[in-house]
Amino acid sequence: MVAAVAVVTVMAGYIWQNNYPKMSIKTASSKAGIEANLPSYVPSNYKSRHISRICPREVTLSFNASNHDPGFQISQRHTDWDSGSLLDNFVAKASSHYQAVQGQV
């Protein structure tokens, strides 16, 4: 009986650990009123530490390294920019060398 309880506890912990970031991002997204997503790639030595809604329409994800490397944050927020506004307001100011590529949606 004790072994069965231990196995169930370990399985529940594993499932919780794997699904916690997805549940947290969905909760923060719904509170912020935006569609935030987890990054598709995170280096193997970094783990999600904290997902928060700092202000309306913004979600911040914090990651820590397993070694002594500094962590990093990703903030996602609502914007009214379209591709032309992005080019004028950010890309052109950051660099004069860029290439625009049009793709199918």
Biopython code that builds the backbone (N, CA, C, O; Angstrom):
import numpy as np
from Bio.PDB.StructureBuilder import StructureBuilder

atoms = [
    (1, "MET", "N", (0.820, -1.184, 0.000)),
    (1, "MET", "CA", (0.000, 0.000, 0.000)),
    (1, "MET", "C", (0.875, 1.262, 0.000)),
    (1, "MET", "O", (0.601, 2.217, -0.728)),
    (2, "VAL", "N", (1.927, 1.252, 0.824)),
    (2, "VAL", "CA", (2.838, 2.395, 0.910)),
    (2, "VAL", "C", (3.546, 2.614, -0.433)),
    (2, "VAL", "O", (3.729, 3.750, -0.870)),
    (3, "ALA", "N", (3.933, 1.528, -1.070)),
    (3, "ALA", "CA", (4.603, 1.626, -2.365)),
    (3, "ALA", "C", (3.675, 2.236, -3.411)),
    (3, "ALA", "O", (4.111, 3.051, -4.225)),
    (4, "ALA", "N", (2.404, 1.851, -3.398)),
    (4, "ALA", "CA", (1.434, 2.396, -4.358)),
    (4, "ALA", "C", (1.242, 3.892, -4.140)),
    (4, "ALA", "O", (1.166, 4.655, -5.103)),
    (5, "VAL", "N", (1.166, 4.311, -2.891)),
    (5, "VAL", "CA", (1.019, 5.738, -2.576)),
    (5, "VAL", "C", (2.267, 6.499, -3.020)),
    (5, "VAL", "O", (2.166, 7.609, -3.543)),
    (6, "ALA", "N", (3.430, 5.911, -2.815)),
    (6, "ALA", "CA", (4.678, 6.551, -3.233)),
    (6, "ALA", "C", (4.733, 6.709, -4.747)),
    (6, "ALA", "O", (5.149, 7.756, -5.242)),
    (7, "VAL", "N", (4.320, 5.686, -5.489)),
    (7, "VAL", "CA", (4.327, 5.738, -6.943)),
    (7, "VAL", "C", (3.353, 6.816, -7.432)),
    (7, "VAL", "O", (3.695, 7.597, -8.320)),
    (8, "VAL", "N", (2.158, 6.865, -6.867)),
    (8, "VAL", "CA", (1.167, 7.866, -7.261)),
    (8, "VAL", "C", (1.689, 9.270, -6.960)),
    (8, "VAL", "O", (1.510, 10.181, -7.768)),
    (9, "THR", "N", (2.328, 9.452, -5.812)),
    (9, "THR", "CA", (2.878, 10.757, -5.437)),
    (9, "THR", "C", (3.974, 11.197, -6.403)),
    (9, "THR", "O", (4.002, 12.353, -6.827)),
    (10, "VAL", "N", (4.868, 10.287, -6.747)),
    (10, "VAL", "CA", (5.939, 10.603, -7.690)),
    (10, "VAL", "C", (5.363, 10.943, -9.065)),
    (10, "VAL", "O", (5.812, 11.896, -9.702)),
    (11, "MET", "N", (4.390, 10.187, -9.519)),
    (11, "MET", "CA", (3.774, 10.457, -10.829)),
    (11, "MET", "C", (3.054, 11.805, -10.823)),
    (11, "MET", "O", (3.156, 12.566, -11.786)),
    (12, "ALA", "N", (2.334, 12.099, -9.755)),
    (12, "ALA", "CA", (1.625, 13.381, -9.665)),
    (12, "ALA", "C", (2.617, 14.543, -9.660)),
    (12, "ALA", "O", (2.372, 15.565, -10.301)),
    (13, "GLY", "N", (3.721, 14.399, -8.952)),
    (13, "GLY", "CA", (4.754, 15.435, -8.936)),
    (13, "GLY", "C", (5.365, 15.647, -10.305)),
    (13, "GLY", "O", (5.602, 16.785, -10.711)),
    (14, "TYR", "N", (5.619, 14.577, -11.014)),
    (14, "TYR", "CA", (6.186, 14.661, -12.366)),
    (14, "TYR", "C", (5.228, 15.373, -13.308)),
    (14, "TYR", "O", (5.634, 16.259, -14.059)),
    (15, "ILE", "N", (3.960, 14.989, -13.271)),
    (15, "ILE", "CA", (2.945, 15.615, -14.135)),
    (15, "ILE", "C", (2.815, 17.100, -13.789)),
    (15, "ILE", "O", (2.750, 17.941, -14.685)),
    (16, "TRP", "N", (2.776, 17.428, -12.488)),
    (16, "TRP", "CA", (2.665, 18.823, -12.059)),
    (16, "TRP", "C", (3.869, 19.635, -12.556)),
    (16, "TRP", "O", (3.697, 20.739, -13.072)),
    (17, "GLN", "N", (5.071, 19.101, -12.403)),
    (17, "GLN", "CA", (6.278, 19.809, -12.802)),
    (17, "GLN", "C", (6.297, 20.075, -14.304)),
    (17, "GLN", "O", (6.724, 21.147, -14.731)),
    (18, "ASN", "N", (5.845, 19.127, -15.104)),
    (18, "ASN", "CA", (5.855, 19.301, -16.554)),
    (18, "ASN", "C", (4.755, 20.233, -17.052)),
    (18, "ASN", "O", (4.932, 20.889, -18.078)),
    (19, "ASN", "N", (3.633, 20.307, -16.358)),
    (19, "ASN", "CA", (2.510, 21.118, -16.825)),
    (19, "ASN", "C", (2.407, 22.478, -16.156)),
    (19, "ASN", "O", (1.642, 23.326, -16.615)),
    (20, "TYR", "N", (3.149, 22.707, -15.092)),
    (20, "TYR", "CA", (3.044, 23.965, -14.351)),
    (20, "TYR", "C", (3.322, 25.201, -15.220)),
    (20, "TYR", "O", (2.541, 26.151, -15.163)),
    (21, "PRO", "N", (4.407, 25.231, -16.029)),
    (21, "PRO", "CA", (4.636, 26.427, -16.853)),
    (21, "PRO", "C", (3.489, 26.708, -17.829)),
    (21, "PRO", "O", (3.131, 27.866, -18.046)),
    (22, "LYS", "N", (2.922, 25.668, -18.411)),
    (22, "LYS", "CA", (1.812, 25.859, -19.357)),
    (22, "LYS", "C", (0.587, 26.411, -18.642)),
    (22, "LYS", "O", (-0.092, 27.296, -19.164)),
    (23, "MET", "N", (0.302, 25.897, -17.459)),
    (23, "MET", "CA", (-0.849, 26.390, -16.697)),
    (23, "MET", "C", (-0.615, 27.828, -16.244)),
    (23, "MET", "O", (-1.538, 28.643, -16.270)),
    (24, "SER", "N", (0.598, 28.142, -15.835)),
    (24, "SER", "CA", (0.919, 29.491, -15.365)),
    (24, "SER", "C", (0.815, 30.516, -16.484)),
    (24, "SER", "O", (0.296, 31.612, -16.274)),
    (25, "ILE", "N", (1.303, 30.171, -17.668)),
    (25, "ILE", "CA", (1.248, 31.126, -18.787)),
    (25, "ILE", "C", (-0.193, 31.358, -19.216)),
    (25, "ILE", "O", (-0.556, 32.479, -19.573)),
    (26, "LYS", "N", (-1.017, 30.318, -19.186)),
    (26, "LYS", "CA", (-2.429, 30.497, -19.532)),
    (26, "LYS", "C", (-3.132, 31.387, -18.527)),
    (26, "LYS", "O", (-3.922, 32.249, -18.910)),
    (27, "THR", "N", (-2.855, 31.191, -17.244)),
    (27, "THR", "CA", (-3.466, 32.016, -16.200)),
    (27, "THR", "C", (-3.022, 33.469, -16.330)),
    (27, "THR", "O", (-3.850, 34.378, -16.294)),
    (28, "ALA", "N", (-1.716, 33.690, -16.482)),
    (28, "ALA", "CA", (-1.198, 35.057, -16.615)),
    (28, "ALA", "C", (-1.732, 35.713, -17.883)),
    (28, "ALA", "O", (-2.054, 36.901, -17.873)),
    (29, "SER", "N", (-1.831, 34.953, -18.976)),
    (29, "SER", "CA", (-2.356, 35.498, -20.230)),
    (29, "SER", "C", (-3.797, 35.947, -20.087)),
    (29, "SER", "O", (-4.166, 37.027, -20.550)),
    (30, "SER", "N", (-4.608, 35.124, -19.451)),
    (30, "SER", "CA", (-6.022, 35.488, -19.310)),
    (30, "SER", "C", (-6.179, 36.706, -18.395)),
    (30, "SER", "O", (-7.045, 37.546, -18.641)),
    (31, "LYS", "N", (-5.363, 36.815, -17.349)),
    (31, "LYS", "CA", (-5.422, 37.983, -16.472)),
    (31, "LYS", "C", (-4.933, 39.237, -17.180)),
    (31, "LYS", "O", (-5.463, 40.324, -16.947)),
    (32, "ALA", "N", (-3.924, 39.102, -18.048)),
    (32, "ALA", "CA", (-3.372, 40.256, -18.756)),
    (32, "ALA", "C", (-4.220, 40.644, -19.960)),
    (32, "ALA", "O", (-4.129, 41.773, -20.443)),
    (33, "GLY", "N", (-5.034, 39.732, -20.444)),
    (33, "GLY", "CA", (-5.862, 40.025, -21.613)),
    (33, "GLY", "C", (-5.119, 39.942, -22.928)),
    (33, "GLY", "O", (-5.520, 40.570, -23.909)),
    (34, "ILE", "N", (-4.024, 39.164, -22.964)),
    (34, "ILE", "CA", (-3.267, 38.963, -24.205)),
    (34, "ILE", "C", (-3.035, 37.477, -24.413)),
    (34, "ILE", "O", (-3.327, 36.669, -23.530)),
    (35, "GLU", "N", (-2.517, 37.117, -25.566)),
    (35, "GLU", "CA", (-2.190, 35.729, -25.876)),
    (35, "GLU", "C", (-0.678, 35.552, -25.757)),
    (35, "GLU", "O", (0.039, 35.690, -26.748)),
    (36, "ALA", "N", (-0.192, 35.252, -24.567)),
    (36, "ALA", "CA", (1.239, 35.040, -24.339)),
    (36, "ALA", "C", (1.569, 33.561, -24.537)),
    (36, "ALA", "O", (0.720, 32.693, -24.335)),
    (37, "ASN", "N", (2.798, 33.292, -24.931)),
    (37, "ASN", "CA", (3.241, 31.924, -25.188)),
    (37, "ASN", "C", (4.590, 31.664, -24.550)),
    (37, "ASN", "O", (5.389, 32.582, -24.363)),
    (38, "LEU", "N", (4.836, 30.410, -24.218)),
    (38, "LEU", "CA", (6.161, 29.998, -23.775)),
    (38, "LEU", "C", (7.075, 29.961, -24.987)),
    (38, "LEU", "O", (6.611, 29.662, -26.088)),
    (39, "PRO", "N", (8.366, 30.256, -24.820)),
    (39, "PRO", "CA", (9.277, 30.168, -25.967)),
    (39, "PRO", "C", (9.384, 28.722, -26.449)),
    (39, "PRO", "O", (9.293, 27.784, -25.657)),
    (40, "SER", "N", (9.576, 28.556, -27.747)),
    (40, "SER", "CA", (9.683, 27.200, -28.291)),
    (40, "SER", "C", (11.035, 26.572, -27.963)),
    (40, "SER", "O", (11.177, 25.350, -27.997)),
    (41, "TYR", "N", (12.028, 27.403, -27.645)),
    (41, "TYR", "CA", (13.344, 26.875, -27.280)),
    (41, "TYR", "C", (13.866, 27.611, -26.057)),
    (41, "TYR", "O", (13.845, 28.841, -26.006)),
    (42, "VAL", "N", (14.326, 26.867, -25.090)),
    (42, "VAL", "CA", (15.026, 27.395, -23.919)),
    (42, "VAL", "C", (16.258, 26.513, -23.739)),
    (42, "VAL", "O", (16.129, 25.288, -23.745)),
    (43, "PRO", "N", (17.459, 27.099, -23.578)),
    (43, "PRO", "CA", (18.651, 26.274, -23.385)),
    (43, "PRO", "C", (18.451, 25.277, -22.243)),
    (43, "PRO", "O", (17.749, 25.565, -21.274)),
    (44, "SER", "N", (19.064, 24.125, -22.364)),
    (44, "SER", "CA", (18.815, 23.017, -21.440)),
    (44, "SER", "C", (19.150, 23.335, -19.986)),
    (44, "SER", "O", (18.550, 22.750, -19.084)),
    (45, "ASN", "N", (20.092, 24.244, -19.731)),
    (45, "ASN", "CA", (20.441, 24.529, -18.335)),
    (45, "ASN", "C", (19.588, 25.654, -17.730)),
    (45, "ASN", "O", (19.857, 26.083, -16.608)),
    (46, "TYR", "N", (18.574, 26.136, -18.444)),
    (46, "TYR", "CA", (17.674, 27.166, -17.922)),
    (46, "TYR", "C", (16.290, 26.577, -17.677)),
    (46, "TYR", "O", (15.785, 25.791, -18.479)),
    (47, "LYS", "N", (15.696, 26.962, -16.574)),
    (47, "LYS", "CA", (14.358, 26.499, -16.206)),
    (47, "LYS", "C", (13.494, 27.701, -15.898)),
    (47, "LYS", "O", (13.981, 28.729, -15.427)),
    (48, "SER", "N", (12.203, 27.565, -16.167)),
    (48, "SER", "CA", (11.257, 28.624, -15.860)),
    (48, "SER", "C", (11.198, 28.816, -14.350)),
    (48, "SER", "O", (10.976, 27.865, -13.601)),
    (49, "ARG", "N", (11.398, 30.053, -13.915)),
    (49, "ARG", "CA", (11.376, 30.347, -12.489)),
    (49, "ARG", "C", (10.066, 30.999, -12.087)),
    (49, "ARG", "O", (9.477, 30.652, -11.064)),
    (50, "HIS", "N", (9.612, 31.949, -12.903)),
    (50, "HIS", "CA", (8.449, 32.723, -12.495)),
    (50, "HIS", "C", (7.743, 33.277, -13.731)),
    (50, "HIS", "O", (8.390, 33.761, -14.660)),
    (51, "ILE", "N", (6.439, 33.204, -13.735)),
    (51, "ILE", "CA", (5.625, 33.802, -14.783)),
    (51, "ILE", "C", (4.684, 34.761, -14.086)),
    (51, "ILE", "O", (3.961, 34.369, -13.169)),
    (52, "SER", "N", (4.686, 36.025, -14.515)),
    (52, "SER", "CA", (3.863, 36.998, -13.818)),
    (52, "SER", "C", (3.233, 37.988, -14.774)),
    (52, "SER", "O", (3.682, 38.176, -15.904)),
    (53, "ARG", "N", (2.189, 38.606, -14.286)),
    (53, "ARG", "CA", (1.541, 39.704, -14.997)),
    (53, "ARG", "C", (1.903, 40.958, -14.221)),
    (53, "ARG", "O", (1.345, 41.222, -13.156)),
    (54, "ILE", "N", (2.839, 41.729, -14.758)),
    (54, "ILE", "CA", (3.332, 42.909, -14.061)),
    (54, "ILE", "C", (2.340, 44.062, -14.179)),
    (54, "ILE", "O", (2.058, 44.741, -13.192)),
    (55, "CYS", "N", (1.824, 44.279, -15.347)),
    (55, "CYS", "CA", (0.849, 45.336, -15.555)),
    (55, "CYS", "C", (-0.168, 44.830, -16.580)),
    (55, "CYS", "O", (0.060, 43.808, -17.227)),
    (56, "PRO", "N", (-1.287, 45.540, -16.730)),
    (56, "PRO", "CA", (-2.276, 45.087, -17.706)),
    (56, "PRO", "C", (-1.664, 44.949, -19.098)),
    (56, "PRO", "O", (-0.880, 45.791, -19.535)),
    (57, "ARG", "N", (-2.030, 43.891, -19.769)),
    (57, "ARG", "CA", (-1.608, 43.614, -21.141)),
    (57, "ARG", "C", (-0.116, 43.329, -21.282)),
    (57, "ARG", "O", (0.476, 43.594, -22.328)),
    (58, "GLU", "N", (0.495, 42.780, -20.212)),
    (58, "GLU", "CA", (1.905, 42.376, -20.271)),
    (58, "GLU", "C", (2.138, 41.155, -19.396)),
    (58, "GLU", "O", (1.641, 41.084, -18.272)),
    (59, "VAL", "N", (2.897, 40.192, -19.915)),
    (59, "VAL", "CA", (3.271, 38.983, -19.185)),
    (59, "VAL", "C", (4.788, 38.858, -19.251)),
    (59, "VAL", "O", (5.380, 38.994, -20.321)),
    (60, "THR", "N", (5.423, 38.596, -18.094)),
    (60, "THR", "CA", (6.875, 38.447, -18.031)),
    (60, "THR", "C", (7.222, 37.043, -17.559)),
    (60, "THR", "O", (6.686, 36.554, -16.564)),
    (61, "LEU", "N", (8.131, 36.403, -18.292)),
    (61, "LEU", "CA", (8.618, 35.071, -17.950)),
    (61, "LEU", "C", (10.066, 35.208, -17.488)),
    (61, "LEU", "O", (10.877, 35.830, -18.173)),
    (62, "SER", "N", (10.393, 34.639, -16.347)),
    (62, "SER", "CA", (11.760, 34.686, -15.815)),
    (62, "SER", "C", (12.352, 33.283, -15.827)),
    (62, "SER", "O", (11.677, 32.309, -15.494)),
    (63, "PHE", "N", (13.621, 33.193, -16.216)),
    (63, "PHE", "CA", (14.311, 31.914, -16.296)),
    (63, "PHE", "C", (15.606, 31.991, -15.497)),
    (63, "PHE", "O", (16.303, 33.005, -15.535)),
    (64, "ASN", "N", (15.925, 30.930, -14.782)),
    (64, "ASN", "CA", (17.172, 30.808, -14.024)),
    (64, "ASN", "C", (18.013, 29.693, -14.610)),
    (64, "ASN", "O", (17.492, 28.723, -15.162)),
    (65, "ALA", "N", (19.323, 29.846, -14.483)),
    (65, "ALA", "CA", (20.249, 28.803, -14.929)),
    (65, "ALA", "C", (20.526, 27.852, -13.780)),
    (65, "ALA", "O", (20.465, 28.240, -12.613)),
    (66, "SER", "N", (20.831, 26.603, -14.114)),
    (66, "SER", "CA", (21.151, 25.616, -13.090)),
    (66, "SER", "C", (22.559, 25.829, -12.541)),
    (66, "SER", "O", (22.868, 25.368, -11.442)),
    (67, "ASN", "N", (23.413, 26.521, -13.290)),
    (67, "ASN", "CA", (24.745, 26.856, -12.775)),
    (67, "ASN", "C", (24.732, 28.323, -12.345)),
    (67, "ASN", "O", (23.662, 28.848, -12.040)),
    (68, "HIS", "N", (25.840, 28.980, -12.311)),
    (68, "HIS", "CA", (25.910, 30.344, -11.807)),
    (68, "HIS", "C", (25.701, 31.405, -12.891)),
    (68, "HIS", "O", (25.926, 32.588, -12.635)),
    (69, "ASP", "N", (25.280, 31.013, -14.081)),
    (69, "ASP", "CA", (25.004, 31.984, -15.135)),
    (69, "ASP", "C", (23.805, 32.838, -14.730)),
    (69, "ASP", "O", (22.899, 32.358, -14.048)),
    (70, "PRO", "N", (23.802, 34.096, -15.147)),
    (70, "PRO", "CA", (22.637, 34.929, -14.826)),
    (70, "PRO", "C", (21.410, 34.447, -15.605)),
    (70, "PRO", "O", (21.537, 33.871, -16.685)),
    (71, "GLY", "N", (20.263, 34.682, -15.063)),
    (71, "GLY", "CA", (19.034, 34.303, -15.733)),
    (71, "GLY", "C", (18.656, 35.332, -16.776)),
    (71, "GLY", "O", (19.412, 36.266, -17.043)),
    (72, "PHE", "N", (17.488, 35.159, -17.364)),
    (72, "PHE", "CA", (16.983, 36.120, -18.335)),
    (72, "PHE", "C", (15.476, 36.210, -18.219)),
    (72, "PHE", "O", (14.829, 35.337, -17.640)),
    (73, "GLN", "N", (14.920, 37.284, -18.779)),
    (73, "GLN", "CA", (13.479, 37.505, -18.762)),
    (73, "GLN", "C", (12.991, 37.757, -20.176)),
    (73, "GLN", "O", (13.701, 38.321, -21.009)),
    (74, "ILE", "N", (11.761, 37.328, -20.429)),
    (74, "ILE", "CA", (11.081, 37.606, -21.687)),
    (74, "ILE", "C", (9.764, 38.281, -21.328)),
    (74, "ILE", "O", (8.967, 37.731, -20.568)),
    (75, "SER", "N", (9.537, 39.467, -21.871)),
    (75, "SER", "CA", (8.276, 40.168, -21.644)),
    (75, "SER", "C", (7.480, 40.175, -22.935)),
    (75, "SER", "O", (8.009, 40.450, -24.012)),
    (76, "GLN", "N", (6.208, 39.869, -22.806)),
    (76, "GLN", "CA", (5.300, 39.893, -23.948)),
    (76, "GLN", "C", (4.192, 40.868, -23.620)),
    (76, "GLN", "O", (3.585, 40.795, -22.551)),
    (77, "ARG", "N", (3.923, 41.793, -24.550)),
    (77, "ARG", "CA", (2.875, 42.768, -24.292)),
    (77, "ARG", "C", (2.104, 43.076, -25.565)),
    (77, "ARG", "O", (2.564, 42.823, -26.679)),
    (78, "HIS", "N", (0.930, 43.625, -25.365)),
    (78, "HIS", "CA", (0.074, 43.998, -26.485)),
    (78, "HIS", "C", (0.652, 45.224, -27.177)),
    (78, "HIS", "O", (1.169, 46.129, -26.521)),
    (79, "THR", "N", (0.564, 45.252, -28.479)),
    (79, "THR", "CA", (0.974, 46.407, -29.253)),
    (79, "THR", "C", (0.016, 46.615, -30.411)),
    (79, "THR", "O", (-0.605, 45.669, -30.896)),
    (80, "ASP", "N", (-0.099, 47.841, -30.845)),
    (80, "ASP", "CA", (-0.935, 48.162, -32.000)),
    (80, "ASP", "C", (-0.107, 48.265, -33.275)),
    (80, "ASP", "O", (-0.625, 48.643, -34.325)),
    (81, "TRP", "N", (1.183, 47.927, -33.183)),
    (81, "TRP", "CA", (2.047, 48.005, -34.348)),
    (81, "TRP", "C", (1.687, 46.924, -35.356)),
    (81, "TRP", "O", (1.331, 45.803, -34.992)),
    (82, "ASP", "N", (1.788, 47.283, -36.629)),
    (82, "ASP", "CA", (1.713, 46.298, -37.698)),
    (82, "ASP", "C", (3.139, 46.127, -38.231)),
    (82, "ASP", "O", (4.075, 46.671, -37.645)),
    (83, "SER", "N", (3.322, 45.394, -39.312)),
    (83, "SER", "CA", (4.685, 45.149, -39.796)),
    (83, "SER", "C", (5.370, 46.433, -40.253)),
    (83, "SER", "O", (6.580, 46.572, -40.076)),
    (84, "GLY", "N", (4.628, 47.374, -40.835)),
    (84, "GLY", "CA", (5.215, 48.653, -41.243)),
    (84, "GLY", "C", (5.647, 49.484, -40.049)),
    (84, "GLY", "O", (6.718, 50.090, -40.069)),
    (85, "SER", "N", (4.818, 49.521, -39.005)),
    (85, "SER", "CA", (5.170, 50.263, -37.789)),
    (85, "SER", "C", (6.383, 49.650, -37.113)),
    (85, "SER", "O", (7.243, 50.375, -36.612)),
    (86, "LEU", "N", (6.466, 48.330, -37.091)),
    (86, "LEU", "CA", (7.615, 47.644, -36.503)),
    (86, "LEU", "C", (8.886, 48.032, -37.244)),
    (86, "LEU", "O", (9.914, 48.309, -36.625)),
    (87, "LEU", "N", (8.814, 48.050, -38.574)),
    (87, "LEU", "CA", (9.970, 48.425, -39.383)),
    (87, "LEU", "C", (10.395, 49.860, -39.091)),
    (87, "LEU", "O", (11.577, 50.120, -38.867)),
    (88, "ASP", "N", (9.449, 50.792, -39.089)),
    (88, "ASP", "CA", (9.765, 52.211, -38.877)),
    (88, "ASP", "C", (10.223, 52.513, -37.457)),
    (88, "ASP", "O", (11.179, 53.264, -37.264)),
    (89, "ASN", "N", (9.558, 51.942, -36.464)),
    (89, "ASN", "CA", (9.801, 52.309, -35.077)),
    (89, "ASN", "C", (10.906, 51.531, -34.384)),
    (89, "ASN", "O", (11.447, 51.997, -33.382)),
    (90, "PHE", "N", (11.252, 50.364, -34.892)),
    (90, "PHE", "CA", (12.246, 49.553, -34.191)),
    (90, "PHE", "C", (13.390, 49.099, -35.092)),
    (90, "PHE", "O", (14.550, 49.397, -34.808)),
    (91, "VAL", "N", (13.085, 48.393, -36.157)),
    (91, "VAL", "CA", (14.126, 47.776, -36.981)),
    (91, "VAL", "C", (15.011, 48.826, -37.638)),
    (91, "VAL", "O", (16.236, 48.727, -37.567)),
    (92, "ALA", "N", (14.416, 49.831, -38.274)),
    (92, "ALA", "CA", (15.205, 50.849, -38.969)),
    (92, "ALA", "C", (16.081, 51.642, -38.007)),
    (92, "ALA", "O", (17.176, 52.067, -38.376)),
    (93, "LYS", "N", (15.612, 51.845, -36.773)),
    (93, "LYS", "CA", (16.411, 52.572, -35.774)),
    (93, "LYS", "C", (17.558, 51.721, -35.239)),
    (93, "LYS", "O", (18.606, 52.255, -34.874)),
    (94, "ALA", "N", (17.371, 50.412, -35.189)),
    (94, "ALA", "CA", (18.376, 49.517, -34.626)),
    (94, "ALA", "C", (19.507, 49.223, -35.610)),
    (94, "ALA", "O", (20.652, 49.040, -35.197)),
    (95, "SER", "N", (19.200, 49.177, -36.895)),
    (95, "SER", "CA", (20.213, 48.824, -37.880)),
    (95, "SER", "C", (19.789, 49.296, -39.260)),
    (95, "SER", "O", (18.605, 49.295, -39.599)),
    (96, "SER", "N", (20.769, 49.697, -40.043)),
    (96, "SER", "CA", (20.462, 50.085, -41.420)),
    (96, "SER", "C", (20.540, 48.883, -42.357)),
    (96, "SER", "O", (20.164, 48.973, -43.525)),
    (97, "HIS", "N", (21.030, 47.758, -41.838)),
    (97, "HIS", "CA", (21.147, 46.544, -42.644)),
    (97, "HIS", "C", (20.067, 45.549, -42.215)),
    (97, "HIS", "O", (20.200, 44.877, -41.192)),
    (98, "TYR", "N", (19.032, 45.467, -42.983)),
    (98, "TYR", "CA", (17.958, 44.528, -42.705)),
    (98, "TYR", "C", (17.336, 44.083, -44.011)),
    (98, "TYR", "O", (17.511, 44.733, -45.041)),
    (99, "GLN", "N", (16.627, 43.002, -43.974)),
    (99, "GLN", "CA", (15.954, 42.469, -45.149)),
    (99, "GLN", "C", (14.549, 42.112, -44.760)),
    (99, "GLN", "O", (14.336, 41.361, -43.808)),
    (100, "ALA", "N", (13.583, 42.641, -45.485)),
    (100, "ALA", "CA", (12.174, 42.324, -45.226)),
    (100, "ALA", "C", (11.778, 41.119, -46.067)),
    (100, "ALA", "O", (12.095, 41.047, -47.254)),
    (101, "VAL", "N", (11.092, 40.186, -45.448)),
    (101, "VAL", "CA", (10.638, 38.982, -46.128)),
    (101, "VAL", "C", (9.134, 38.856, -45.933)),
    (101, "VAL", "O", (8.651, 38.895, -44.801)),
    (102, "GLN", "N", (8.396, 38.707, -47.014)),
    (102, "GLN", "CA", (6.955, 38.565, -46.945)),
    (102, "GLN", "C", (6.606, 37.074, -47.006)),
    (102, "GLN", "O", (7.085, 36.356, -47.884)),
    (103, "GLY", "N", (5.777, 36.619, -46.080)),
    (103, "GLY", "CA", (5.411, 35.214, -46.048)),
    (103, "GLY", "C", (3.898, 35.058, -46.054)),
    (103, "GLY", "O", (3.163, 36.030, -45.878)),
    (104, "GLN", "N", (3.446, 33.850, -46.255)),
    (104, "GLN", "CA", (2.013, 33.565, -46.218)),
    (104, "GLN", "C", (1.582, 33.359, -44.800)),
    (104, "GLN", "O", (2.318, 32.802, -43.986)),
    (105, "VAL", "N", (0.396, 33.805, -44.507)),
    (105, "VAL", "CA", (-0.141, 33.649, -43.159)),
    (105, "VAL", "C", (-1.090, 32.487, -43.123)),
    (105, "VAL", "O", (-1.655, 32.183, -42.073)),
]
sb = StructureBuilder()
sb.init_structure("model")
sb.init_model(0)
sb.init_chain("A")
sb.init_seg("    ")
for serial, (resi, resn, name, xyz) in enumerate(atoms, 1):
    if name == "N":
        sb.init_residue(resn, " ", resi, " ")
    sb.init_atom(name, np.array(xyz, "f"), 0.0, 1.0, " ", f" {name:<3s}", serial, name[0])
structure = sb.get_structure()
